[in-house]
Amino acid sequence: MRLAWAAVALSLLPSFTEAAQRPRATGKRGAAPAAAESGPDVFAGYSYTRAGDASLNGWEVTGAFPFRGRLKLAVDLSGHYGSFAGADLKQLTLLAGPRQAWQFGRLHPFAQVMVGASRSTTTVTVADGTFSDSTTGVGVAPGGGADYRLTGRWAIRGQAELLFLRAAGVWDTDPRLAVGAVYRLGH
Amino acid sequence: MVGRGSGSYLSVTMVALALVACGGGGPTSPSGADKLVLRGVAVGADGAAAAGGGGVTAQAASKDRITVTIQGTSISTTVSGNGTFELENVPTGAFTLVFSINNTVIGTVTITGVPTSGEVKIVVRITGTTVVLISLEIDDNENENEDQDRTCIIHGGKIGRKIELEGNVDSGNATTFMMDVNGNRGSGLVQVNAAGAQFKCNGDKGSPNCKDSVKPHAKVHVSGTLTTCSTSAAQVVATEVKVQKAEDGEDEDDD
């Protein structure tokens, strides 16, 4: 898992470095409509998280709304599901926070810090019934990612976060990954 | 080259994301051929039937972190916020899990018949002061350990697997009783731990007096998990006990 995270970080790094060396070299070919870039966008896609010791898969939906320059307010809702040791796990998470984005041709990297809450439900079914426990935690999730613009409105996105979650007296460090499509709502 | 660089790096990123998402380290993926991994879930005391709802996790009940240690070793971990925990390289044969809060032991669970590789899955229910085993499953990588069959008094019985037994109560009561298994399936008495089991009586389902009919000579059908088994003894944690005929209905000795 750590190796995979390192691969993600390393693969992103050259993009930033390369782009930084040619700050205004964005060609006309890749130029996006300014209004669209500064407008709100909506992301929906597949998401993976490592919640505690369990690997969960699910969905993630994010809305980002501009409020100052390239700074946006991102609101993220996700649901992750899976099983572990015979128990069914479900995690619903709502996060919100500022996102700073940059533009290098078709590539739009961003960094963000979000805070919010997560509700985890563990269900165990045995012959004589079903046990179901829930707990709510609060946390902070720094992370980042990049959009790769396909058309004026559509892009694909890959993003990674590390959710530091305080739940029931324990701090968990849960990595989250997501890939999916972005639609820009600007004029 | 420069113009295409960011695109190719993005592709690498996406591939990396996909590889990670598609199962690296997932619970269902093999964790190494020779590794023995224990994966567990701890649920809280109030985790009653789902319809009841309102349960809290083990941590919420204790408000402190719960530590799981394998007795006599330094192998230890903390139960996460959602109740999951995982221990790697656990001993083979048998070991005891010690659950503690702030270095105070709240309970132990002993697991026997542990193979040399594979996965042990357990679910426990934790209150402030007790630990109760709810389910245990052992998946070995040794392709059905047939030796285990031959060394267990219950024919076809596998430790950690679900089991159905039929026979007569030899001694004990509704909490714990010794059972004489019907026919050739068992070659000795089986100890049945029915403290957490649901009881049903034929023709009188859910009767509050059903437990009282678990007496010597009563004919019962037990559903549960085989927790230990040797050539001389076996233990089953029952999830359901059906009393098919109470002691009064004697002459139903199936031997």
Interface residues (C-beta under 8 A of the other chain):
Chain A: M1 A4 W5 A7 V8 S11 L12 P14 S15 E18 A19 R22 G27 Y46 Y48 R50 A51 G52 D53 A54 S55 N57 G82 S83 F84 A85 G86 A87 L89 Q91 F104 G105 R106 L107 S120 T122 T123 V124 V126 A127 D128 G129 T130 F131 S132 D133 S134 T135 G137 A146 Y148 I156 G158 A160 L165 R166 A167 A168 G169 V170 D172 L177 A178 V179
Chain B: V2 G3 G5 S6 G7 Y9 L10 V12 T13 M14 A16 L17 A18 L19 V20 A21 G23 G24 G25 G26 P27 R39 G40 V41 V43 G44 D46 G47 A48 A49 A50 G53 G55 V56 T57 A58 Q59 A60 S62 K63 D64 R65 T78 V79 S80 G81 N82 G83 T84 F85 E86 K121 I122 V123 R125 I134 S135 E137 G196 A197 Q198 S223 G224 T239 E240
